Amino acid sequence: MAVAALSPTSRPLPLLSTAPARRLLLLLLPPRSVSGRRLRTSARTRGVGCVGDGLGARHSARRNGVFVTSSSSASVEPATQEVGAGGSGEWTGDVIRRRFLDFYAARGHKVLPSSSLVPDDPTVFLTIAGMLQFKPIFLGKEPRRVPCATTSQKCIRTNDIENVGRTARHQTFFEMLGNFSFGDYFKKEAAAWAWELATKEYGLPAERLWISVFEDDDEAFSIWHNEVGVPKERIKRMGAEDNFWTSGATGPCGPCSEMYYDFYPERGSSDADLGDDSRFIEFYNLVFMQYNKKDDGSLEPLKQKNIDTGMGLERMARILQKVPNNYETDLIFPIIEKAASMALVSYAKADEAMKTNLKIIGDHMRAVVYLISDGVIPSNIGRGYVVRRLIRRVVRTGRLIGIRGDGHGNSEGAFLPSLAEVVISLSTEIDPDVKSRRKSILGELQREELRFVQTLERGEKLLDELLDEALLSAGNNGNKPSLSGKDVFLLYDTYGFPVEITAEIAGERGVTVDMKGFHIEMENQRKQSQAAHNVVKLSVGNETEIIKSIPDTEFLGYDSLFASAVVKGLLVNGNPVNEVSEGSKVEILLDRTPFYAESGGQVGDNGFLYVNGGEDGKQRAVIEINDVQKSLGNIFVHKGTIKQGSVEVGKEIDASVDAKLRQGAKAHHTATHLLQSALKTVIGSETSQAGSLVAFDRLRFDFNFHRPLSEGELLKIESLVNQWISSAAQLETKVMALQDAKNAGAIAMFGEKYGEQVRVVEVPGVSMELCGGTHVSNTAEIRGFKIISEQGIASGIRRIEAVAGDAFVEYVCARDNYMRRLCSSLKVKAEDVNGRVETILEELRTTRNEVSALRSKIAVLKAASLASEATTVEPHNVRIVVENMGDVDADGLKSAAEYLVDTLQDPAAVILGSSPGDGKVSLVAAFSPSVVKMGIQAGKFVGGIAKLCGGGGGGKPNFAQAGGRKPENLSGALEKARAEIVAALSSNSS
């Protein structure tokens, strides 16, 4: 299921209008209202969270605590429409959600919580569908835990972001209600329950419901007609593009059935088109997974047939609440009302452009609040860029419609937090964790908004300069003005200026943007910064068969580092084998093991497996294990090398974990828990984990925070952790129900999936976390804790690296040794080292300043002799100097150029270069006012020359500096500079 994610390389998003009045300046000084162009309705796209458009506008509000609607234009829906037994007032979004879940719970489905918007699946950018958390089960990679389930899943889709607010059915954030069967029931029950839910539970009139089936699915057609009772004329056969689901080129797949609501049944069934969004809404999709698609494209029946369904909550709310679009349901409209009040406008009286803008704000605010709550922090890469783009779109749109200030009297404040408060107030039934993260959500939004306003100001200034240069260059060369991909990338990468704003403003000034070049620059950066990573995968041809033949591994490592086990499987290069001999790398599957498999940030154990011989007791084989991973559910894969002998499937082995390394992992894992508690104590409980590594010799902890920690804070954190270590507290571990653990206050570890029963690790009075990792029995075993570094790794994400246990002792001893040697070299005591070093540094700074001043004087003296050698260029009698100044440094070069341009007097142009050493090149250009008025700018000129020396640079129109790394090219570059400045001055007639 391919979904185009919102990313830096997506095509630019259009702003609300191309009118010059929609310039970036208006974002900083917004008008009272904006008129926007009307967009033509896009072709029908499938996907819950998007509803049909074409209905008349209505105004929605809350009266006496009940969500009601009143028409602001003539209703296009029939006056006789009867929807929902109790009328629209009782059908709040929360009620619709609860009735769905209760309906399926009463029919044997396990109600499961929504998974995070950040999926565990590395092939998917964001959670885009309700079935995503069950994908491993559907693909046969994990065994089912329950026969059937029902969920309300938070989802994000950004592939149609341009249509948000412009149609009635496009959203970025939405909820997917779903019921799922893992080999339990199939088409008959799924169709019957879907019909019962729609007509009985929600009270939709049967005569308004239509059904689509896959064109070849006679079984589904028969069920809907003969058993459910839908008339044939209201069942439509549709092609594979609409009604056949596949998981990829190969794998599980099957036909779909969709349920549609008809706003105009009086139009009859003749020639009815279910793709007509003005008449129909698709509100429920039933996927019947009954085939496996093979490599040759053929379909074979699945042994276990599954059901995957999705109902858009916002769609059903639109129907039951009798409003013309998703945005005017009680799920979104309160946010729109708040935005309208902050813009001092009435939604009911607003024109369509204003309503569109308000809808964009309402939709995007939901998306960013839930994404930030799930740990996605605004940044320029990955998921963080999705959040940043959405936030900036809200800020731009809000300022365009006239929102000023924070809504609490501060005209310079951020308005996003006020809108986020409304989203958070509506979140209880969607995700109860959002309210507990309120402070961090509001803080992140405030910082990002204020940062973006500053970005707009800086970016606009640079963009204006680049556009001026593009227009000037085009005028001189007769070419069409264009902004290079490198310049667009510079704006984006260095200044954080959105590429879509760059394209919009450039277009208004008649300058095109080289998007292809921008994408090339983006790809080059991505290749340079991409870190290598390993994905654990068993490439064995048929994973489902392996699951059936090999049971889950029993983990014994909490209580013992030694155990006997039986070899259940051997893999070499991902292929199953029966025997492996000495020298080979091998993956070994055991029925039970004391080895910990990597998870929860903790690395897998190291150690040995021994295959003992017969009666003599001699070892027949020794296998060194250097990594253990989990795969295919809960099967432990022991990776290693056969050091001696051979091993066979079915043989009994003795497994022995390296005790020293395990102790290191235990100390660092418990220290990680203590560190998280200390962070929450010192900098605030709203901070949360964003990643971790628990290794044998160190720990790494990533957390959400907006600024660097001070030295005082780090010392306080260290002190707290060491205080808890020295308290010699006995750890407590217990297994309990997931909800009971959460109710008790246990913290979930980042990125972990939990079953119904969870393991809780508690340091009494200090820390309580859901954790499957290994830990010390008593905090005293940790011995000590020391922070090595604290740094930012992404916008809003900090990282602490630290050591504990034996690694702590080794670190302290090494640092003590370094200090002894330093004291010996400086001939001072340890407590006097800082003072002595500061004295040395001050002496060094003074000496460097004196040297720099002398070099500048020497450069000016050299320049004095050059003034008499200046040449004059007609027709404006411009005096020019282009010279190589030898080894003069950059500061000296600057002083020389300033001296020369003053000495030569206006009009004058000076271009100087030097090679100060270490493979460096320095360049400077200084132009007098008259030269600048001729349209010749120092920044652009010197930047082009610097490229010849393998560098770049720029500056103001009258003065600019640049550098390079190819001093061997300096002479040629200066010759080219002389030729170009002479040509530019000679041809200029102004």
Secondary structure, 3 states (H helix, E strand, C coil): CCCCCCCCCCCCCCCCCCCHHHCCHHHHCCCCCCCCCCCCCCCCCCCCCCCCCCCCCEEEEEECCEEEEEECCCCCCCCCCCCCCCCHHHCCHHHHHHHHHHHHHCCCCEECCCCCCCCCCCCCCCCCCHHHHHHHHHCCCCCCCCCEEEEEEEEECCCCHHHCCCCCCCCCEEEEEEEEEECCCCHHHHHHHHHHHHHHHCCCCHHHEEEEEECCCHHHHHHHHHHHCCCHHHEEEECHHHHEEECCCCEEEEEEEEEEEECCHHHCCCCCCCCCCCCEEEEEEEEEEEEEECCCCCEEEEEEEEEEEEEEHHHHHHHHHCCCCHHHCCCCHHHHHHHHHHCCCCCCCCCHHHHHHHHHHHHHHHHHHHHHHCCCCCCCCHHHHHHHHHHHHHHHHHHHCCCCCCCCCCCCCCCHHHHHHHHHHCCCCCCCHHHHCHHHHHHHHHHHHHHHHHHHHHHHHHHHHHHHHHHHHHHHHCCCCEECHHHHHHHHHHHCCCHHHHHHHHHHCCCEECHHHHHHHHHHHHHHHCCCCCCCCCCCCCHHHHHHHCCCCEECCCCCCEEEEEEEEEEECCEEECEEECCCEEEEEECEECCCCEECCECCCCEEEEEECCCCCCEEEEEEEEEEEEECCCEEEEEEEEEEEEEECCCEEEEEECHHHHHHHHHHHHHHHHHHHHHHHHHCCCCCEEEEEECCCCEEEEEECCCCCCHHHHHHHHHHHHHHHHCCCECEEEEEEHHHHHHCCCEECCCCCCCCEEEEEEECCCEEEECCCCCCCEHHHHCCEEEEEEEEEECCEEEEEEEEHHHHHHHHHHHHHHHHHHHHHHCCCHHHHHHHHHHHHHHHHHHHHHHHHHHHHHHHHHHHHHHCCCEEECCCCEEEEEEECCCCCHHHHHHHHHHHHHHHCCCEEEEEEEEEECCEEEEEEEECHHHHHCCCCHHHHHHHHHHCCCCEEEECCCEEEEEECCHHHHHHHHHHHHHHHHHHHHHCCC
